Amino acid sequence: MTPSRILITGGAAGIGLAIAREAAAAGHDVVVIDRAAAPVGTSIQADLSDPASTARALEEALAGGPITRIVNNVGAVFPHPVEEQTLDEVDAAFALNLRCAIQCTQALLPGMREARFGRIVNMASRAALGKELRSAYAATKAGLIGLTRVWALELGADGITANAIGPGPIATELFEKANPPGHPRTQAIVDAVPVRRVGTPEDVAHAAAFFLDERSGFVTGQTLYVCGGMTVGVAPL
């Protein structure tokens, strides 16, 4: 993969951090925007749920030059049954999981278009196919898949690809907060994975590296489920 500048939102921990580490190992100039300090690359701390804070962070990131690769990774779950899902949680999920991806991608597009090259990776979720207790989360992650398909059509002529990754159960702090270890529901998730294990952040980072590679220019508008086989029989062909 030819080195370039890459932006990863929510890259201070979990899947985002694994992607940042793999990108740095490949020689990329990694920029991470997160509310916490990132241990890899240039760390810019911001509240990505707030448009003004996000705009300031993007301005700082782009001060170092154009960024032609982005991973829209930041997100939050808010697990509740539909009757208990508050409208504030719906708004928060939209702001962080969906609006942020649009805002960040818009900011980077001029540099991508000038370079006639760009790689956009949106972190969706297997939950976009349907999962109980995930009304706000699944709606926004399904929205990311929709954005991916639209952007693939709009940006392909400029040498810019857009793809999505739909992780299944991945051993991160976010997953364990929503699915406490030892809980019967959590064990049921593990038992339902055909490969009989929970995924790792590195599993997802490997998939992201493929989409980010300059050799992947003929792959766009796709969603890759990194789920240990959980979507077999669920996702359409």
N, C-alpha and C positions, 0 to 999 in steps of 0.2 A: 504494500500500500504506500503510494507516494505521500510523504509527510505534508501536512498543511495545518491550518488552524481549525480547531474543532471545539464547538460549544456543547456542553452537557448540562442540562438543568437537573437539579436534584442529584448532583454527582458527589455529594459529601459522604454518602453511605449506601449500602445495599447494592442494587443492580447498577445504579449510576456510578458508584465508585468503581465497581468491577470494570465497567466500560471505560472509565477514565484511565484506569491502570493499563488496560490492554492498548488503548490509544496512545498513551505515553510510551509504552514499550515499543510501539511501532514507529516512534519518532515524531508523533504529532505534537504541536503546540496546543496543549489542552487548557481550556478555560472552563471553569465550573462556576455556575451561579446556584447558590443554595443559601438557606437561612443559617446553616452551620458552616464553619470553616472546613474546606476540603483539604485532605492531606496530599492530593496530587494536582499538579498543574497550578495555574493562576486561579486563586480563589477569590470570588466576588460574593460578598454576603448581601442578600436582599430578600425581601418578602415577595415571592413570586405570585402570591395570591392578590397582590396590590398592583394595578397597572402602572402607577407612578413610580413605585419602587423598582418594578421590572424595567421600565424605560430607562431609569438612571443606571441600572446595572448593565443594560445592553449598550448604552452610550460608552460606559467605561470599558466594556469588553471590546467594542469596535474601535476604540481609540488606538489599539495596538495593530490595527489593520483589518482587512476583510476576513471573514470567517466563511468557509465554503462547505463545512460539514456541521450538522447539528443533530443532537439526540434530544428530542422532547420527552424527557423521562420523568420529571417531577409529577407527583400525584398524591392523593389521599383517598382513603376508603370510605369512612363514615358508615360502618355496617349497622343496619337496622331493618326490621320489616317495614313494608311500605307505609303502614299506618302510623309508624313512629318516626319516619324519615322527615325531619323538619325542613322547612323551606330555606332556612339559613344554611343547613347542610347542603341542600341542592345548589344554592348559590355559591357556596364555598367550593364544592366539587367542580362546578362549571368554571369558576375563576382559575383554579389551580390546574385542573386536569385538561382543560380545553382552551379557554381564552389565552392562557399563557403560551400554549403552543402556537397559536395564531400570531400573537404579538411578537414572539421571538423569531419565528420564521419570516414574518414581514420585514423585520429589521435587518435580517441577513441577506434577503433576496437581491438587493442591488449589487452586492459584492459577488454573489453567485452568478448573476446574469452577466456581469462584466467579465468574469473569468470563463464564462460559457461552461461552467461545471458546478455541480452542487450535489450534496447527498443529505437527504432529510430522513431521519428515522424517528417514527412516532411510537412511543411505548404504550400500546393498548393493553389488552388483557383477555384471557380466556373467558372472563366474566362477561365480556361483551356478547357472548353467545347465550347468556342466561345463567344466573346464579342467585339463589335465594339470599336475602339480606343485603342486596347490592343495588338498590334502585338508582341512587344518585351516581354511584361508581360505574355501574354497567352502562348507564345512559351516556356518560361522558366518554367512556372508553370506546363505545360503539361510535360515538361522534368522531373520535380520532381516526377510526378506520374510514369513515366517510370522508374526512378531510384528506386522508392519504390518497384515496382514489381520485378526488377532485384535483389535488395538486399534481398527481401524476399526469393527468390530462392537460392541465394548464401549463406545466413547466417543462415537460419533456423536450420540447423544441429548443430549449435553452441549455440542454445538457444537464438538467437537474432531475434527479430521481427522488421519489418519495415512497417509502415503504414503512410497514408497521410490523411490530413484534407483539404477539399475544402470549405473555408468559402464563403458565399454569401456576401451581403452588411452588413458590421459590422461598428458600430459607433466608428470609430477611427480617429485620426488626418490624417492618410494616406488616408482613405476613403473620408473624407471631403475635402481634398486637391484636390483629383481627381474628386469629385462630390460635388461642392459647395452647401451648404444648400440654399433652395429656388429656385434653378435652375430647370427649367422644366424637364430636363433630370434626375435630382436627384429625383424629385417627381414621375416620371415615374417608376423609380426603386422601390421605396417604394410601389407604387400601384400594382406592378407586384409580390410582395411577398405574397404568399397565407395566411400567418399568419398576414399580414398587419402591419408589423413593421420591422424596421432595427434590426439586431442582436446586441448583446453586446459582448465585449471581454470575458466576463464570460461564455457566451454560448459556445464559442470555447474552453476555458480553461477546461470546464467540459468534452468535448469530448476528449481532449488531455489526461486528467487524466485517462480515461478509457484505452487508448492505452498504457499509461506508466505503468499501474498496472501490477504487476507480475502475477496476475490471468488471464491476457489477452494473455497468451502464445500460444493459439491455434488460434489467429487472426493475420494474417500477409498478406502483399501484398494488403491490402484493402485501398480504398479511401472513406472517410465518408464526405458527403457534409452537412455542417452546414449552411443551406441557407434558412430556413423558408419555404421550399417546392419549391423553384424556379427551382430546377433541375428536378422536376417531369415532365415526358414527354420529357425530353432532355437527361438526362444521361441514358446509356444503362442499362438493367436489370442485 
